[in-house]
Amino acid sequence: MSKEKLFMQAINEALDQAMEKDEDVILLGEDIAGGANVKHLEEKNEDSWGGTMGITRGLMPKYGRERVIDTPISEMGYMGAAVGMAVTGLRPVPELMFNDFIGFALDSILGQGSKMRYMFGGKATVPMTVRTMHGAGASAAAQHSGSYYGMLGSIPGVKVVVPATPYDAKGLMLSAIEDNNLVMFFEDKTLYGTKGDVPDEYYTIPIGEAAIKRGGEDLTIVTIGKMLFVGLEVAEILEKDNVSVEVIDLRTVAPWDQETVIESVKKTGRLIVIDEANPHNNTATDIASVVSDRAFDYLDGPIKCVCAPNTPVPFAANLEKLYIPNADKVLREAAEIIDDLKA
Amino acid sequence: MSGKAQRMPESVSKVETSFKELVDLEVRTATDTAVKNLTSDKAKDMYKNMEDIRNFEENAKRYFAAGEIPGFVHLYAGEEAIATGVCAHLTDEDYITSTHRGHGHCVAKGGDLKGMMAEIFGKATGLGKGKGGSMHIADIDKGILGANGMVGGGFGIATGAAIRNKYKKSDRVVVCFFGDGAANEGVFHECLNMASIWKLPIVFVNENNFFAEATPQWYSSASNTIAERAVAYNMPGVRVNGKDVAGVYETAGEAIERARKGEGPTLIECVTYRNHGHFEGDEQTYKADFGEEKEWADVDPLNVFREYAIENGLVTEEELDKLREESIKDVEEAVKFAQESPEPEPEALYEDVFAD
């Protein structure tokens, strides 16, 4: 059965079902339950925050503090511990509250977890899913709003997932937890309140498969995370000019689905990538590079990347709005490559 | 800890007059009862193990100098008593995390000499199929969660393994080896704190060899000892003579027993000396090759144990000599195995990035 659910509920439900299914799935992070050792909460077996955004609410009362571990504010320590838990047979799901805190936790991912299997001759397995929150648009300013999935996705041994819809969020979360590798799961904080149909039952969506969210013939728009909605908006607008846009939600940033993107570009001959990350060395530039290499002869114009500017995320609401890629910016770039179609 | 301990003088020129004082701060050696807990067989195993480490390292040095071993090599020779004394209490079910100076820990935890030697030669038969090298020797089946190229890289992994043991209600313990340099990484503090609040079955074994690369411990540490930092994390902190394997064995035994019983973590500082450079090729101009520092450097833990074991009637000199010969032979065979092993196939470059 399927019901309309919030993006945040979809994630909570996925975590719940993964924990139900496998007792080795253990959550850890800062305030993911909250209120540890607080007497009045303990007496009633209640959590407090259930995560800073309430995503993990209710899981501690159901599974206990052994499986929903509130950590001290020690990102390097507990992310390293997650690697140790994974390599000794558990299936930890650590939460890095904001992806901007990655500096503290990075060695566990870059130096340890991602490399163990390779360095140890294939004899180590590191099944862990790092949940983290990203994205601008919540006036959270420069240290709580970045989008670093591309940066993390450039590390060999790391898979990176960025869902845009509640349905994808649940299915990809369950895949991530089942996966025997280090998966980084990015949740856009501005999507938590969005709604969509989500089946009640356990289901998975393969990591590494993009989704064609709208079919089209003239222009391919590849999006990451909430940029899907910018892509869909642009497609609606261009439809009025008889330009048919195919919108591909990448869903997985590493490894990204080259076949789906290349096939689409071979059909349309035009490509725009919308990526909320800063503009250099990001997923968009990687896609542009691969497509120009693999499908150069099919291109009818330059590949356009619409990204955030090369600045930190500003606080002032008007500036933050300017920072995030939007339909106007995409349409300006599109105009250059679809001119002949409109004529 | 005593408040009487004096800081080392800032001037390196004064080290010769006070190095011994630094070594001797609150340091434990084997008690009279230690020997009662040492059987003759255990003593032989431990001596053989120390010889294996020593011979492994001497060969690593030799073949690195000969150009057969590539990369960086950080030698453990001189610190054998620590790895041996601690790991003598562990089984394959227990876990260790090691360091960039990790050959000794891996040998002591049962790492296969041939697989280890082949690994540092970069051969396909190595424990890591030649893709890890000296700083990344691991054998998960033996509970060796890896040497580590990151100073302090083992703290988190060890803490996580201990969380696993506690969650599984297992009596397995974890030993986290680390140097005096790693004690100044933030993650040291994070993990000691977490291990203590959660009463994890883990022993943090510090090897204070007085040098973090080219920087002395008496310069880089605000506390006189590493052990006294345990106070901040509400766990026992013990300082033991790291060249006295019987003392290390005794002290580690107490801490491991405590961990197995669910009584929480312990910090042990083993006072030793880094007889070799940070890496092979290091000219070590920062060391005092005279006075008390030299005297401490020259204390050989193997000789210390030989005397102790003979004196206490655990083994005879002939038996020890025989073990030494056996060890030399075992390591020679490991070298031969490594030399004769093939390089990894080219396709190995792409393998084992991801698990299925």
Interface residues (C-beta under 8 A of the other chain):
Chain A: I26 E66 I69 T71 P72 S74 M76 G77 Y78 M79 G80 A81 A82 V83 G84 M85 A86 V87 T88 G89 L90 P92 D107 S108 G111 Q112 K115 M116 R117 Y118 M119 F120 G121 G122 K123 A124 T125 V126 P127 P156 G157 K159 N180 N181
Chain B: Y95 T97 G126 L127 G128 K129 G130 K131 G132 H136 A138 D139 I140 D141 L145 G146 N148 G149 M150 G153 F155 G156 I157 A158 T159 G160 A161 A162 I163 R164 N165 Y167 G186 V187 E190 C191 N193 M194 I197 E351 D352 V353 F354 A355 D356
